[in-house]
Amino acid sequence: MNLLDVLLTSGRVWLFTLIGIAIAAGVWWFLPESSDRLAVSGWAITIGYLVGWMVSMLSDRNTE
């Protein structure tokens, strides 16, 4: 996988990844400084990406 493949992903993947980043920023801002803050922020971004990927895979099937 190269950088061009990442940039050409579906818009839904980018949308949910940005939602995950926004949640991670909120977690980073409000939790006290610890390793939990980093772990929760990382998981928020990862889950946002995976949800966006799954939604983009399912949406093409319902367009009949």
All heavy atoms as TSV, in Angstrom:
chain	resi	resn	atom	element	x	y	z
A	1	MET	N	N	0.845	-1.168	0.000
A	1	MET	CA	C	0.000	0.000	0.000
A	1	MET	C	C	0.896	1.239	0.000
A	1	MET	O	O	1.810	1.358	0.788
A	1	MET	CB	C	-0.893	-0.011	1.238
A	1	MET	CG	C	-1.735	1.231	1.357
A	1	MET	SD	S	-2.672	1.320	2.875
A	1	MET	CE	C	-4.117	0.442	2.395
A	2	ASN	N	N	0.629	2.133	-0.906
A	2	ASN	CA	C	1.406	3.358	-0.926
A	2	ASN	C	C	0.522	4.545	-0.553
A	2	ASN	O	O	-0.671	4.400	-0.294
A	2	ASN	CB	C	2.079	3.567	-2.288
A	2	ASN	CG	C	1.072	3.633	-3.410
A	2	ASN	OD1	O	-0.077	3.978	-3.198
A	2	ASN	ND2	N	1.503	3.304	-4.620
A	3	LEU	N	N	1.094	5.721	-0.516
A	3	LEU	CA	C	0.372	6.909	-0.072
A	3	LEU	C	C	-0.775	7.265	-1.008
A	3	LEU	O	O	-1.817	7.736	-0.567
A	3	LEU	CB	C	1.348	8.079	0.055
A	3	LEU	CG	C	0.797	9.363	0.647
A	3	LEU	CD1	C	0.249	9.108	2.044
A	3	LEU	CD2	C	1.868	10.407	0.699
A	4	LEU	N	N	-0.641	7.009	-2.290
A	4	LEU	CA	C	-1.701	7.315	-3.244
A	4	LEU	C	C	-2.941	6.474	-2.962
A	4	LEU	O	O	-4.072	6.965	-3.077
A	4	LEU	CB	C	-1.205	7.085	-4.669
A	4	LEU	CG	C	-2.173	7.464	-5.782
A	4	LEU	CD1	C	-2.484	8.954	-5.730
A	4	LEU	CD2	C	-1.599	7.097	-7.126
A	5	ASP	N	N	-2.777	5.209	-2.604
A	5	ASP	CA	C	-3.915	4.357	-2.254
A	5	ASP	C	C	-4.663	4.899	-1.045
A	5	ASP	O	O	-5.889	4.837	-0.985
A	5	ASP	CB	C	-3.455	2.931	-1.960
A	5	ASP	CG	C	-2.941	2.223	-3.198
A	5	ASP	OD1	O	-3.357	2.598	-4.305
A	5	ASP	OD2	O	-2.128	1.302	-3.039
A	6	VAL	N	N	-3.939	5.423	-0.099
A	6	VAL	CA	C	-4.575	5.989	1.094
A	6	VAL	C	C	-5.376	7.226	0.734
A	6	VAL	O	O	-6.487	7.434	1.222
A	6	VAL	CB	C	-3.510	6.307	2.168
A	6	VAL	CG1	C	-4.117	7.056	3.331
A	6	VAL	CG2	C	-2.845	5.025	2.640
A	7	LEU	N	N	-4.837	8.066	-0.125
A	7	LEU	CA	C	-5.524	9.298	-0.499
A	7	LEU	C	C	-6.756	9.057	-1.356
A	7	LEU	O	O	-7.662	9.886	-1.382
A	7	LEU	CB	C	-4.556	10.233	-1.224
A	7	LEU	CG	C	-3.420	10.786	-0.379
A	7	LEU	CD1	C	-2.480	11.596	-1.253
A	7	LEU	CD2	C	-3.943	11.607	0.773
A	8	LEU	N	N	-6.818	7.942	-2.059
A	8	LEU	CA	C	-7.932	7.652	-2.948
A	8	LEU	C	C	-9.019	6.789	-2.302
A	8	LEU	O	O	-9.859	6.247	-3.009
A	8	LEU	CB	C	-7.417	6.968	-4.221
A	8	LEU	CG	C	-6.510	7.829	-5.101
A	8	LEU	CD1	C	-6.005	7.026	-6.277
A	8	LEU	CD2	C	-7.224	9.083	-5.563
A	9	THR	N	N	-9.026	6.689	-0.982
A	9	THR	CA	C	-10.048	5.893	-0.321
A	9	THR	C	C	-11.390	6.593	-0.404
A	9	THR	O	O	-11.500	7.770	-0.733
A	9	THR	CB	C	-9.694	5.642	1.157
A	9	THR	OG1	O	-9.528	6.897	1.800
A	9	THR	CG2	C	-8.460	4.808	1.297
A	10	SER	N	N	-12.436	5.864	-0.053
A	10	SER	CA	C	-13.798	6.368	-0.119
A	10	SER	C	C	-13.993	7.563	0.802
A	10	SER	O	O	-13.354	7.689	1.845
A	10	SER	CB	C	-14.756	5.249	0.278
A	10	SER	OG	O	-16.062	5.744	0.412
A	11	GLY	N	N	-14.926	8.432	0.435
A	11	GLY	CA	C	-15.225	9.595	1.254
A	11	GLY	C	C	-15.785	9.223	2.613
A	11	GLY	O	O	-15.576	9.924	3.601
A	12	ARG	N	N	-16.515	8.124	2.688
A	12	ARG	CA	C	-17.072	7.686	3.972
A	12	ARG	C	C	-15.962	7.261	4.933
A	12	ARG	O	O	-16.059	7.478	6.127
A	12	ARG	CB	C	-18.047	6.552	3.756
A	12	ARG	CG	C	-19.320	6.993	3.091
A	12	ARG	CD	C	-20.298	5.854	2.939
A	12	ARG	NE	N	-21.495	6.283	2.278
A	12	ARG	CZ	C	-21.713	6.168	0.989
A	12	ARG	NH1	N	-20.807	5.623	0.222
A	12	ARG	NH2	N	-22.838	6.594	0.454
A	13	VAL	N	N	-14.921	6.666	4.394
A	13	VAL	CA	C	-13.787	6.278	5.240
A	13	VAL	C	C	-13.140	7.522	5.829
A	13	VAL	O	O	-12.844	7.582	7.022
A	13	VAL	CB	C	-12.765	5.445	4.444
A	13	VAL	CG1	C	-11.549	5.128	5.283
A	13	VAL	CG2	C	-13.404	4.156	3.937
A	14	TRP	N	N	-12.935	8.545	5.005
A	14	TRP	CA	C	-12.350	9.787	5.494
A	14	TRP	C	C	-13.260	10.458	6.513
A	14	TRP	O	O	-12.791	10.994	7.513
A	14	TRP	CB	C	-12.077	10.751	4.340
A	14	TRP	CG	C	-10.823	10.433	3.620
A	14	TRP	CD1	C	-10.718	9.904	2.371
A	14	TRP	CD2	C	-9.489	10.595	4.098
A	14	TRP	NE1	N	-9.398	9.736	2.049
A	14	TRP	CE2	C	-8.626	10.155	3.078
A	14	TRP	CE3	C	-8.939	11.069	5.276
A	14	TRP	CZ2	C	-7.234	10.182	3.217
A	14	TRP	CZ3	C	-7.556	11.099	5.412
A	14	TRP	CH2	C	-6.731	10.666	4.386
A	15	LEU	N	N	-14.574	10.430	6.262
A	15	LEU	CA	C	-15.525	11.053	7.192
A	15	LEU	C	C	-15.460	10.417	8.567
A	15	LEU	O	O	-15.328	11.109	9.579
A	15	LEU	CB	C	-16.948	10.958	6.635
A	15	LEU	CG	C	-18.051	11.450	7.568
A	15	LEU	CD1	C	-17.970	12.958	7.723
A	15	LEU	CD2	C	-19.396	11.027	7.049
A	16	PHE	N	N	-15.533	9.101	8.623
A	16	PHE	CA	C	-15.498	8.423	9.911
A	16	PHE	C	C	-14.120	8.510	10.567
A	16	PHE	O	O	-14.024	8.536	11.793
A	16	PHE	CB	C	-15.947	6.966	9.771
A	16	PHE	CG	C	-17.442	6.828	9.713
A	16	PHE	CD1	C	-18.100	6.719	8.499
A	16	PHE	CD2	C	-18.193	6.818	10.872
A	16	PHE	CE1	C	-19.475	6.601	8.448
A	16	PHE	CE2	C	-19.564	6.696	10.828
A	16	PHE	CZ	C	-20.211	6.587	9.605
A	17	THR	N	N	-13.063	8.581	9.775
A	17	THR	CA	C	-11.729	8.779	10.349
A	17	THR	C	C	-11.634	10.159	10.986
A	17	THR	O	O	-11.084	10.310	12.080
A	17	THR	CB	C	-10.646	8.609	9.277
A	17	THR	OG1	O	-10.765	7.305	8.696
A	17	THR	CG2	C	-9.257	8.766	9.864
A	18	LEU	N	N	-12.195	11.165	10.333
A	18	LEU	CA	C	-12.195	12.512	10.913
A	18	LEU	C	C	-13.051	12.575	12.176
A	18	LEU	O	O	-12.703	13.285	13.127
A	18	LEU	CB	C	-12.680	13.524	9.879
A	18	LEU	CG	C	-11.712	13.794	8.733
A	18	LEU	CD1	C	-12.343	14.733	7.711
A	18	LEU	CD2	C	-10.412	14.368	9.254
A	19	ILE	N	N	-14.157	11.834	12.201
A	19	ILE	CA	C	-14.961	11.753	13.425
A	19	ILE	C	C	-14.139	11.106	14.539
A	19	ILE	O	O	-14.159	11.562	15.684
A	19	ILE	CB	C	-16.273	10.987	13.156
A	19	ILE	CG1	C	-17.193	11.820	12.260
A	19	ILE	CG2	C	-16.974	10.635	14.467
A	19	ILE	CD1	C	-18.409	11.073	11.757
A	20	GLY	N	N	-13.401	10.052	14.212
A	20	GLY	CA	C	-12.533	9.413	15.196
A	20	GLY	C	C	-11.445	10.348	15.698
A	20	GLY	O	O	-11.118	10.358	16.887
A	21	ILE	N	N	-10.903	11.168	14.799
A	21	ILE	CA	C	-9.884	12.141	15.206
A	21	ILE	C	C	-10.494	13.196	16.117
A	21	ILE	O	O	-9.870	13.622	17.098
A	21	ILE	CB	C	-9.218	12.758	13.960
A	21	ILE	CG1	C	-8.361	11.711	13.255
A	21	ILE	CG2	C	-8.381	13.986	14.333
A	21	ILE	CD1	C	-7.827	12.145	11.901
A	22	ALA	N	N	-11.724	13.625	15.824
A	22	ALA	CA	C	-12.388	14.608	16.679
A	22	ALA	C	C	-12.646	14.033	18.071
A	22	ALA	O	O	-12.450	14.717	19.085
A	22	ALA	CB	C	-13.696	15.060	16.032
A	23	ILE	N	N	-13.070	12.778	18.138
A	23	ILE	CA	C	-13.277	12.128	19.435
A	23	ILE	C	C	-11.951	11.995	20.167
A	23	ILE	O	O	-11.859	12.235	21.376
A	23	ILE	CB	C	-13.956	10.757	19.243
A	23	ILE	CG1	C	-15.385	10.956	18.760
A	23	ILE	CG2	C	-13.933	9.942	20.535
A	23	ILE	CD1	C	-16.069	9.680	18.309
A	24	ALA	N	N	-10.903	11.639	19.439
A	24	ALA	CA	C	-9.575	11.510	20.049
A	24	ALA	C	C	-9.084	12.853	20.591
A	24	ALA	O	O	-8.479	12.909	21.666
A	24	ALA	CB	C	-8.583	10.960	19.026
A	25	ALA	N	N	-9.358	13.935	19.874
A	25	ALA	CA	C	-8.962	15.258	20.355
A	25	ALA	C	C	-9.718	15.617	21.630
A	25	ALA	O	O	-9.138	16.186	22.561
A	25	ALA	CB	C	-9.208	16.304	19.274
A	26	GLY	N	N	-11.011	15.277	21.673
A	26	GLY	CA	C	-11.775	15.526	22.890
A	26	GLY	C	C	-11.271	14.709	24.061
A	26	GLY	O	O	-11.158	15.213	25.186
A	27	VAL	N	N	-10.946	13.461	23.812
A	27	VAL	CA	C	-10.394	12.604	24.866
A	27	VAL	C	C	-9.050	13.156	25.325
A	27	VAL	O	O	-8.771	13.229	26.524
A	27	VAL	CB	C	-10.248	11.148	24.351
A	27	VAL	CG1	C	-9.367	10.314	25.259
A	27	VAL	CG2	C	-11.614	10.503	24.209
A	28	TRP	N	N	-8.236	13.571	24.377
A	28	TRP	CA	C	-6.906	14.092	24.699
A	28	TRP	C	C	-7.022	15.360	25.535
A	28	TRP	O	O	-6.222	15.608	26.426
A	28	TRP	CB	C	-6.149	14.370	23.412
A	28	TRP	CG	C	-4.701	14.618	23.629
A	28	TRP	CD1	C	-4.098	15.819	23.800
A	28	TRP	CD2	C	-3.671	13.635	23.713
A	28	TRP	NE1	N	-2.752	15.652	23.973
A	28	TRP	CE2	C	-2.457	14.320	23.922
A	28	TRP	CE3	C	-3.651	12.252	23.619
A	28	TRP	CZ2	C	-1.250	13.665	24.041
A	28	TRP	CZ3	C	-2.442	11.607	23.732
A	28	TRP	CH2	C	-1.266	12.306	23.947
A	29	TRP	N	N	-8.039	16.181	25.258
A	29	TRP	CA	C	-8.196	17.448	25.960
A	29	TRP	C	C	-8.718	17.254	27.384
A	29	TRP	O	O	-8.293	17.942	28.305
A	29	TRP	CB	C	-9.141	18.334	25.163
A	29	TRP	CG	C	-9.301	19.694	25.760
A	29	TRP	CD1	C	-10.311	20.121	26.560
A	29	TRP	CD2	C	-8.418	20.793	25.614
A	29	TRP	NE1	N	-10.118	21.416	26.902
A	29	TRP	CE2	C	-8.951	21.869	26.344
A	29	TRP	CE3	C	-7.219	20.983	24.936
A	29	TRP	CZ2	C	-8.334	23.107	26.410
A	29	TRP	CZ3	C	-6.615	22.218	25.007
A	29	TRP	CH2	C	-7.160	23.256	25.731
A	30	PHE	N	N	-9.665	16.305	27.570
A	30	PHE	CA	C	-10.356	16.207	28.852
A	30	PHE	C	C	-9.802	15.172	29.822
A	30	PHE	O	O	-10.031	15.283	31.020
A	30	PHE	CB	C	-11.853	15.952	28.631
A	30	PHE	CG	C	-12.557	17.142	28.051
A	30	PHE	CD1	C	-13.043	17.116	26.766
A	30	PHE	CD2	C	-12.708	18.290	28.794
A	30	PHE	CE1	C	-13.678	18.217	26.225
A	30	PHE	CE2	C	-13.346	19.412	28.266
A	30	PHE	CZ	C	-13.827	19.357	26.974
A	31	LEU	N	N	-9.099	14.166	29.341
A	31	LEU	CA	C	-8.530	13.185	30.268
A	31	LEU	C	C	-7.208	13.704	30.837
A	31	LEU	O	O	-6.478	14.419	30.158
A	31	LEU	CB	C	-8.276	11.853	29.563
A	31	LEU	CG	C	-9.465	10.932	29.362
A	31	LEU	CD1	C	-9.009	9.649	28.681
A	31	LEU	CD2	C	-10.169	10.608	30.648
A	32	PRO	N	N	-6.910	13.330	32.070
A	32	PRO	CA	C	-5.615	13.747	32.617
A	32	PRO	C	C	-4.465	13.051	31.877
A	32	PRO	O	O	-4.660	12.021	31.233
A	32	PRO	CB	C	-5.682	13.296	34.075
A	32	PRO	CG	C	-6.731	12.254	34.120
A	32	PRO	CD	C	-7.691	12.563	33.015
A	33	GLU	N	N	-3.293	13.607	32.006
A	33	GLU	CA	C	-2.141	13.082	31.270
A	33	GLU	C	C	-1.742	11.712	31.812
A	33	GLU	O	O	-1.351	11.560	32.965
A	33	GLU	CB	C	-0.958	14.045	31.398
A	33	GLU	CG	C	0.193	13.678	30.516
A	33	GLU	CD	C	1.259	14.763	30.505
A	33	GLU	OE1	O	0.957	15.892	30.894
A	33	GLU	OE2	O	2.377	14.444	30.110
A	34	SER	N	N	-1.898	10.711	30.974
A	34	SER	CA	C	-1.525	9.342	31.331
A	34	SER	C	C	-1.440	8.527	30.049
A	34	SER	O	O	-1.732	9.009	28.959
A	34	SER	CB	C	-2.549	8.721	32.289
A	34	SER	OG	O	-3.764	8.499	31.624
A	35	SER	N	N	-1.075	7.269	30.202
A	35	SER	CA	C	-1.014	6.402	29.027
A	35	SER	C	C	-2.414	6.017	28.559
A	35	SER	O	O	-2.595	5.644	27.398
A	35	SER	CB	C	-0.198	5.153	29.333
A	35	SER	OG	O	-0.796	4.432	30.384
A	36	ASP	N	N	-3.417	6.122	29.446
A	36	ASP	CA	C	-4.792	5.837	29.036
A	36	ASP	C	C	-5.269	6.823	27.974
A	36	ASP	O	O	-6.005	6.469	27.070
A	36	ASP	CB	C	-5.739	5.900	30.235
A	36	ASP	CG	C	-5.477	4.805	31.239
A	36	ASP	OD1	O	-4.891	3.780	30.843
A	36	ASP	OD2	O	-5.855	4.972	32.413
A	37	ARG	N	N	-4.860	8.056	28.106
A	37	ARG	CA	C	-5.255	9.084	27.153
A	37	ARG	C	C	-4.757	8.734	25.760
A	37	ARG	O	O	-5.499	8.843	24.781
A	37	ARG	CB	C	-4.690	10.422	27.618
A	37	ARG	CG	C	-5.041	11.577	26.734
A	37	ARG	CD	C	-4.698	12.885	27.373
A	37	ARG	NE	N	-3.282	13.160	27.279
A	37	ARG	CZ	C	-2.748	14.326	27.580
A	37	ARG	NH1	N	-3.488	15.299	28.044
A	37	ARG	NH2	N	-1.456	14.518	27.456
A	38	LEU	N	N	-3.553	8.280	25.640
A	38	LEU	CA	C	-2.989	7.907	24.349
A	38	LEU	C	C	-3.681	6.663	23.791
A	38	LEU	O	O	-4.003	6.603	22.600
A	38	LEU	CB	C	-1.488	7.662	24.482
A	38	LEU	CG	C	-0.738	7.278	23.217
A	38	LEU	CD1	C	-0.837	8.390	22.189
A	38	LEU	CD2	C	0.705	6.978	23.531
A	39	ALA	N	N	-3.942	5.687	24.643
A	39	ALA	CA	C	-4.570	4.444	24.185
A	39	ALA	C	C	-5.993	4.691	23.696
A	39	ALA	O	O	-6.394	4.202	22.635
A	39	ALA	CB	C	-4.570	3.416	25.307
A	40	VAL	N	N	-6.774	5.445	24.456
A	40	VAL	CA	C	-8.166	5.716	24.066
A	40	VAL	C	C	-8.205	6.545	22.788
A	40	VAL	O	O	-9.033	6.292	21.903
A	40	VAL	CB	C	-8.921	6.412	25.220
A	40	VAL	CG1	C	-10.290	6.889	24.774
A	40	VAL	CG2	C	-9.057	5.480	26.409
A	41	SER	N	N	-7.325	7.504	22.651
A	41	SER	CA	C	-7.284	8.313	21.431
A	41	SER	C	C	-6.916	7.468	20.217
A	41	SER	O	O	-7.519	7.605	19.160
A	41	SER	CB	C	-6.277	9.451	21.596
A	41	SER	OG	O	-6.667	10.317	22.619
A	42	GLY	N	N	-5.957	6.598	20.370
A	42	GLY	CA	C	-5.575	5.714	19.262
A	42	GLY	C	C	-6.689	4.774	18.858
A	42	GLY	O	O	-6.940	4.550	17.677
A	43	TRP	N	N	-7.371	4.211	19.842
A	43	TRP	CA	C	-8.493	3.324	19.543
A	43	TRP	C	C	-9.646	4.077	18.883
A	43	TRP	O	O	-10.329	3.529	18.016
A	43	TRP	CB	C	-8.981	2.617	20.803
A	43	TRP	CG	C	-8.177	1.393	21.101
A	43	TRP	CD1	C	-7.269	1.235	22.092
A	43	TRP	CD2	C	-8.208	0.154	20.384
A	43	TRP	NE1	N	-6.720	-0.020	22.039
A	43	TRP	CE2	C	-7.292	-0.710	20.998
A	43	TRP	CE3	C	-8.915	-0.303	19.274
A	43	TRP	CZ2	C	-7.070	-2.000	20.533
A	43	TRP	CZ3	C	-8.686	-1.595	18.831
A	43	TRP	CH2	C	-7.772	-2.423	19.457
A	44	ALA	N	N	-9.897	5.322	19.263
A	44	ALA	CA	C	-10.969	6.109	18.648
A	44	ALA	C	C	-10.704	6.320	17.161
A	44	ALA	O	O	-11.611	6.181	16.330
A	44	ALA	CB	C	-11.118	7.450	19.357
A	45	ILE	N	N	-9.468	6.624	16.815
A	45	ILE	CA	C	-9.123	6.825	15.402
A	45	ILE	C	C	-9.214	5.505	14.640
A	45	ILE	O	O	-9.752	5.445	13.532
A	45	ILE	CB	C	-7.723	7.446	15.273
A	45	ILE	CG1	C	-7.720	8.844	15.887
A	45	ILE	CG2	C	-7.278	7.497	13.813
A	45	ILE	CD1	C	-6.352	9.444	16.040
A	46	THR	N	N	-8.734	4.431	15.234
A	46	THR	CA	C	-8.764	3.122	14.577
A	46	THR	C	C	-10.193	2.646	14.356
A	46	THR	O	O	-10.537	2.177	13.264
A	46	THR	CB	C	-7.996	2.087	15.422
A	46	THR	OG1	O	-6.659	2.555	15.612
A	46	THR	CG2	C	-7.982	0.734	14.753
A	47	ILE	N	N	-11.031	2.773	15.357
A	47	ILE	CA	C	-12.424	2.338	15.227
A	47	ILE	C	C	-13.163	3.209	14.219
A	47	ILE	O	O	-13.974	2.713	13.431
A	47	ILE	CB	C	-13.106	2.324	16.601
A	47	ILE	CG1	C	-12.530	1.179	17.435
A	47	ILE	CG2	C	-14.617	2.194	16.474
A	47	ILE	CD1	C	-12.964	1.169	18.881
A	48	GLY	N	N	-12.881	4.508	14.209
A	48	GLY	CA	C	-13.492	5.385	13.208
A	48	GLY	C	C	-13.129	4.971	11.796
A	48	GLY	O	O	-13.982	4.929	10.911
A	49	TYR	N	N	-11.873	4.634	11.575
A	49	TYR	CA	C	-11.438	4.180	10.254
A	49	TYR	C	C	-12.136	2.873	9.860
A	49	TYR	O	O	-12.651	2.743	8.750
A	49	TYR	CB	C	-9.922	3.988	10.226
A	49	TYR	CG	C	-9.431	3.339	8.963
A	49	TYR	CD1	C	-9.286	4.074	7.803
A	49	TYR	CD2	C	-9.126	1.980	8.925
A	49	TYR	CE1	C	-8.851	3.494	6.631
A	49	TYR	CE2	C	-8.692	1.382	7.763
A	49	TYR	CZ	C	-8.554	2.144	6.621
A	49	TYR	OH	O	-8.139	1.540	5.459
A	50	LEU	N	N	-12.174	1.920	10.777
A	50	LEU	CA	C	-12.779	0.623	10.455
A	50	LEU	C	C	-14.273	0.731	10.211
A	50	LEU	O	O	-14.813	0.074	9.316
A	50	LEU	CB	C	-12.477	-0.374	11.571
A	50	LEU	CG	C	-11.013	-0.796	11.686
A	50	LEU	CD1	C	-10.820	-1.702	12.899
A	50	LEU	CD2	C	-10.542	-1.484	10.425
A	51	VAL	N	N	-14.970	1.558	10.991
A	51	VAL	CA	C	-16.410	1.749	10.768
A	51	VAL	C	C	-16.639	2.393	9.410
A	51	VAL	O	O	-17.536	1.984	8.658
A	51	VAL	CB	C	-17.024	2.589	11.911
A	51	VAL	CG1	C	-18.419	3.057	11.552
A	51	VAL	CG2	C	-17.068	1.789	13.196
A	52	GLY	N	N	-15.858	3.399	9.060
A	52	GLY	CA	C	-15.987	4.028	7.748
A	52	GLY	C	C	-15.722	3.055	6.615
A	52	GLY	O	O	-16.411	3.077	5.590
A	53	TRP	N	N	-14.746	2.206	6.792
A	53	TRP	CA	C	-14.431	1.203	5.775
A	53	TRP	C	C	-15.585	0.225	5.605
A	53	TRP	O	O	-15.980	-0.096	4.483
A	53	TRP	CB	C	-13.150	0.481	6.191
A	53	TRP	CG	C	-12.692	-0.573	5.251
A	53	TRP	CD1	C	-12.265	-0.409	3.974
A	53	TRP	CD2	C	-12.631	-1.967	5.530
A	53	TRP	NE1	N	-11.923	-1.625	3.447
A	53	TRP	CE2	C	-12.147	-2.594	4.380
A	53	TRP	CE3	C	-12.939	-2.735	6.648
A	53	TRP	CZ2	C	-11.967	-3.970	4.320
A	53	TRP	CZ3	C	-12.750	-4.099	6.575
A	53	TRP	CH2	C	-12.272	-4.699	5.427
A	54	MET	N	N	-16.166	-0.225	6.717
A	54	MET	CA	C	-17.278	-1.170	6.635
A	54	MET	C	C	-18.530	-0.517	6.050
A	54	MET	O	O	-19.244	-1.137	5.259
A	54	MET	CB	C	-17.556	-1.770	8.006
A	54	MET	CG	C	-16.426	-2.653	8.493
A	54	MET	SD	S	-16.698	-3.299	10.126
A	54	MET	CE	C	-17.859	-4.583	9.751
A	55	VAL	N	N	-18.811	0.726	6.413
A	55	VAL	CA	C	-19.970	1.424	5.863
A	55	VAL	C	C	-19.802	1.634	4.368
A	55	VAL	O	O	-20.759	1.483	3.605
A	55	VAL	CB	C	-20.184	2.769	6.606
A	55	VAL	CG1	C	-21.167	3.660	5.871
A	55	VAL	CG2	C	-20.669	2.513	8.017
A	56	SER	N	N	-18.618	1.954	3.921
A	56	SER	CA	C	-18.400	2.142	2.483
A	56	SER	C	C	-18.540	0.834	1.724
A	56	SER	O	O	-18.962	0.839	0.569
A	56	SER	CB	C	-17.034	2.767	2.222
A	56	SER	OG	O	-16.002	1.862	2.498
A	57	MET	N	N	-18.211	-0.279	2.356
A	57	MET	CA	C	-18.380	-1.575	1.699
A	57	MET	C	C	-19.854	-1.960	1.607
A	57	MET	O	O	-20.287	-2.557	0.634
A	57	MET	CB	C	-17.622	-2.664	2.472
A	57	MET	CG	C	-16.136	-2.444	2.520
A	57	MET	SD	S	-15.314	-3.007	1.063
A	57	MET	CE	C	-15.306	-4.750	1.360
A	58	LEU	N	N	-20.656	-1.620	2.612
A	58	LEU	CA	C	-22.068	-1.986	2.632
A	58	LEU	C	C	-22.934	-1.076	1.779
A	58	LEU	O	O	-23.985	-1.495	1.306
A	58	LEU	CB	C	-22.586	-1.947	4.076
A	58	LEU	CG	C	-22.046	-3.009	5.007
A	58	LEU	CD1	C	-22.541	-2.762	6.419
A	58	LEU	CD2	C	-22.458	-4.388	4.538
A	59	SER	N	N	-22.532	0.149	1.550
A	59	SER	CA	C	-23.400	1.115	0.865
A	59	SER	C	C	-23.605	0.781	-0.604
A	59	SER	O	O	-24.646	1.097	-1.155
A	59	SER	CB	C	-22.834	2.513	1.005
A	59	SER	OG	O	-21.610	2.607	0.315
A	60	ASP	N	N	-22.660	0.157	-1.262
A	60	ASP	CA	C	-22.798	-0.158	-2.678
A	60	ASP	C	C	-23.844	-1.238	-2.934
A	60	ASP	O	O	-24.453	-1.289	-3.975
A	60	ASP	CB	C	-21.456	-0.609	-3.258
A	60	ASP	CG	C	-20.446	0.521	-3.291
A	60	ASP	OD1	O	-20.878	1.678	-3.301
A	60	ASP	OD2	O	-19.244	0.215	-3.283
A	61	ARG	N	N	-24.079	-2.075	-1.966
A	61	ARG	CA	C	-25.012	-3.170	-2.122
A	61	ARG	C	C	-26.462	-2.679	-2.070
A	61	ARG	O	O	-27.340	-3.268	-2.672
A	61	ARG	CB	C	-24.775	-4.198	-1.024
A	61	ARG	CG	C	-25.393	-5.519	-1.326
A	61	ARG	CD	C	-24.943	-6.563	-0.373
A	61	ARG	NE	N	-24.928	-6.070	1.000
A	61	ARG	CZ	C	-24.959	-6.846	2.058
A	61	ARG	NH1	N	-24.976	-8.140	1.887
A	61	ARG	NH2	N	-24.916	-6.358	3.265
A	62	ASN	N	N	-26.722	-1.568	-1.393
A	62	ASN	CA	C	-28.089	-1.084	-1.211
A	62	ASN	C	C	-28.538	-0.107	-2.292
A	62	ASN	O	O	-29.611	0.461	-2.188
A	62	ASN	CB	C	-28.216	-0.405	0.163
A	62	ASN	CG	C	-28.040	-1.388	1.286
A	62	ASN	OD1	O	-28.291	-2.560	1.125
A	62	ASN	ND2	N	-27.602	-0.890	2.429
A	63	THR	N	N	-27.795	0.089	-3.343
A	63	THR	CA	C	-28.137	1.064	-4.374
A	63	THR	C	C	-28.988	0.487	-5.497
A	63	THR	O	O	-29.210	1.153	-6.489
A	63	THR	CB	C	-26.865	1.684	-4.971
A	63	THR	OG1	O	-26.055	0.638	-5.505
A	63	THR	CG2	C	-26.095	2.467	-3.935
A	64	GLU	N	N	-29.490	-0.703	-5.355
A	64	GLU	CA	C	-30.272	-1.339	-6.421
A	64	GLU	C	C	-31.596	-0.643	-6.628
A	64	GLU	O	O	-32.379	-0.337	-5.867
A	64	GLU	CB	C	-30.521	-2.800	-6.086
A	64	GLU	CG	C	-29.256	-3.606	-6.134
A	64	GLU	CD	C	-29.526	-5.065	-5.819
A	64	GLU	OE1	O	-30.671	-5.503	-5.947
A	64	GLU	OE2	O	-28.586	-5.750	-5.447
